């Protein structure tokens, strides 16, 4: 792809949104109060998606903010080590870098504790700070629902999407975290554990989601997130509602039921999950997202892309960390080959 001014780098992927430090127990099945040792990792959905794409060989950058503190310095170092460009990662002096703890109770209970108060720096991205030329030039641009939760991030996210003018691929990760929204119920302190469940009161979010969907070309989310965005929950209905809201491709993640993808041109794919022994389910969705971008950039058909993204997510679910667990292309290919061998009929 030609560079717009002969010198500026054009990225395969630019993501925009959440970043932080994940402190994960190095002991499984132990309540947080009794955990003695932790591992420190780069975290946050937008950062993780960029890492996932970079591990698959894509050029990636992230637009976000950290605190002006040692954890912020660590995140810069970690992004560079993962091959993610950090030129649009800037400190916000008055706010601390967010920290997230989790508890690990496989196979399906991984409560999260977010420390993002008084406000997360990644919500202090201002519209006037955006490099709109770079955002327009990126082959894929990725934003999240969390970026819509507060100003000025909300206006910046929508301005970035509008600047794309639906050129190329703009992905809206529905990413519903009710505790990040003002008045977000009993979890509004931003610390209490987050578990899968009903979407809660989405009325304050839905108009902003609708505006983002008008500018995006791809929407991706689980059933809770699709319900927040569309008001419906049945997978086929979710996909149709997302297409009606303006996107070209709707990707509906259904957990144990796999993933449904429906394109406006009539193409569709329904793909089961790849079975693995789950160690930590957190980060699997971000691996899915990075692999989804990889498949879209490669021009694969929907079924191939969804199978690949499912396998990438499964690999991360089988590992402890999020960012450090993002797989390489060779690892995804190997898992797909093993899965195919298990399901192939025996020779006659």
Secondary structure, DSSP 8 states (H G I E B T S, - for coil): ---TTSSS---SEEEES--EEEEEESSTT--GGG---EEEEEE-HHHHHHHHHHHTT--EEEEEEEESSHHHHHHHHHHHHTTEE-TTEEEETTS---EEEE--BTTTB--EEEE--S--GGG---GGG--HHHHHH-SEEEEEGGGGSSTTHHHHHHHHHHHHTT-SEEEEE----GGGSTT-GGGTTS-S-B-S------HHHHHHHHHHHHH-SEEEEEHHHHHHHHS--SHHHHHHHHHHHT-SEEEEE-GGG-EEEEETTS-EEEE-------S--TTHHHHHHHHHHHHHHHT--HHHHHHHHHHHHHHHHTSS-SGGG---HHHHHHHHHHHHHHHS----
